[in-house]
Amino acid sequence: MQLSSRLERFNEPETLKMAKLGRELRAQGFDIVDLSLGEPDFDTP
């Protein structure tokens, strides 16, 4: 199956970029509170 070249114009959503960065930083040992996706299970400040 060949996809249209128009699809190349679409970028990864910013929320997914933030979630990916959070996972990478957590893997490096940083303490991350990820509020980029979903509903938090605690009250926000």
Buried (B, 14 or more C-beta within 10 A) or exposed (E): EEEEEEEEEEEEEEEEEBBEEBEEEEEEEEEBEBEBEEEEEEEEE
